[in-house]
Amino acid sequence: MRASVRCSQSLTKTEEELSKIEAVSELKMPSLGPVDSAEGLLEHVREIQRTRGNQDKDISTYLHLRMEQKNNPTVFYDALIKYCQELLPYLYTPTVGEACQKYHRLPIPTYGVYVRADCHLRAEARGMTRRDVILEKLKHIRRDLYDADEIQVVVVTDGERILGLGDLGVGGMGISEGKSLLYSAAAGVSPRHVLPVCLDVGTNNEDLLNDEEYFGMKQQRLVGDAYHAFIEDFIQALKAWRTHVVLQFEDFANHMAFDLLQEYRHNMCCFNDDIQGTASITLSGLLSALRVTGKSLMDQRVLFLGAGEAGAGIGELIAKGLHVWHGVSMEEGRRHCFFIDSKGLITKSRYDSLQDHKKPFAHDLAPCSSLIEAVQLVRPTAIIGVSTQPGSFTMEVMEMMAQINERPIIFPLSNPTSKSECTFEEAYAATKGRVLFASGSPFPPLVGADGVTYSPAQSNNAYIFPALGHAASLCKAKEISDEAFLMAAKALSLMATADELKTGMLFPRFSCIRTVSADLMAMVASDMCATGVGKKPEDFDDLTRHVSGGDDVEKWRVYASKSMFTTSSSSKECGGLHAGSRL
């Protein structure tokens, strides 16, 4: 029988509580010797992968890396930057999904800030409102972890729709922490300047509500006006704390994600990564695939399995691209995108019963109840999976895609790996190697009949959101427009080399992510300043004075590179990063 370990009222895992959790945890921390280099830590990771059982080797690797972050931050961040491509699957997708499911039981410290919807109850006697309490929490984040006066980015979730795993309550902190690490690794935001936040509004997950060790609010989720009032209190406290900050909404449920983005996107510098970041990387992958087929975006008919925030966001950005690049109306652009939800193909006959974000994609088509029927009717050039329904891209569906298209485009984007609509191996076999493939979680390469090793592309938002967020922070952008995500998608689609495209890599190698990010940051920040959305930093001219010519993009590329956190200053930047704060 497991012992019950409750976290203190402030939601802080003390060292004593961490020890108790570790003592009763089914997942024991790996016992490896001390490490003093990035290469040594990488070898630890490989050793865990070699020696642990298949069921727990990935989560054990996650635990080991998180404890190195606590105990040995200089080496941890050095390894994260140098070996990001190899470490990313353990610190983020697909492993982070399991980490979020088990977060309240894991013997790791929390780096982010929890904000409870009832945080004000004890302070009312002192005349403090909830907004006052939240502001005080933000002002008093741990100084050994963060430079409170220099926070550039806040990643916030309410834990309701974590990847394809649903409502994980305060376990959603794992997502905010994972995304924050990617800001540092991919785009060079100092770990002292990016803050993970999880809003605790309760949970509808009965397993969590009945779990004695779950330390979140033991109640059903706030809804309606009560929920929106809490979000407004958090946003206003955040704006009172920092005159400029980039706010990234992460893994909010469909019914809230669209509303919150529309409510705040023009009032502060914010974006929703699940809607806009996913759209940008997916459009980029599609454009990259078109470099192989030689076709135009205007020639595409894209069929989506799943019609939530990710799918709708992708469809809207495809329509935007057709509008900007090919001069068609948004309505005409949307007619290139087709959606299947739980009730079948979205058509005009269902219009009155559809959610608002689905209505623009309701076309005048015959009803279809299954994916294979829809493929026969629509004859798509691409199918995109955002359904979290594993195996739903059946061999029959993919074989039909290969009959319709010389180079079928198949993107199973659902995370984590267990939710993917198909594997790379399945898609490769069904299409006899002709597939142009990108997935949400990574799949291993395979050797084709021709002896060539084919590497499946991963449609990883980390190519996009860290660069855009850092760019917006550097130029203190008033907002982040859809055009910024469009620009990033097109630029990224041109970065894979011809040789990489031949072996299935639709994106540049992730080992080059900082070069990729510097290029994207330069284009986006330059455009933001040119359009009046942002402004050049005060030290911009001094740091780019040596750049010959008047090309602002090249100057921004230099400035972006110089603004990136590096491990050469790890002792200063990461000093004291040894524990977390749950406020």
Buried (B, 14 or more C-beta within 10 A) or exposed (E): EEEEBEBEEEBBBEEEBBEBBBEBBEBEBBEBEEBEEBBBBBEBBEBBBEEBEEEBBBBBBBBBBBBBBBBBBBBBBBBBBBBBBBBBBBBBBBBBBBBBBBBBBBBBBBBBBBBBBBBBEEBEEEEBEBBBBBBBBBEEBBEEBBEBEEBBBBBBBBBBBBBBBBBBBBBBBBBBBBBBBBBBBBBBBBBBBBBBBBBBBBBBBEEBBEBEBBBBBEBEBBEEEEBBBBBBBBBEBBBBBBEBBBBBBBBBBBBBBBBBBEBBBEEBBBBBBBBBBBBBBBBBBBBBBBBBBEBEBBEBBBBBBBBBBBBBBBBBBBBBBBBBBEEBEEEBBBBBBBBBBEEBBBBEEBEEEBBEBBEBBBBEBEBBEBBEBBBEBBBBBBBBBBBBBBEBBBBEBBBBBBEBBEBBBBBBBBBBBBBBBBBBEBBBBBBEBBBBBBBBBBBEBBEBEEEEEBBBBBBBBBBBBBBBBBBBBBBBBBBBBBBBBBBBBBBBBEBBEEEBBEBBBBBBBBEBBBBBBBBBBBBBBBBBBEEEBBEBBEEBEEBBEEBEEEEBBBBBBBBBBEBBBBBEEBEEBBEEBBBBBBB
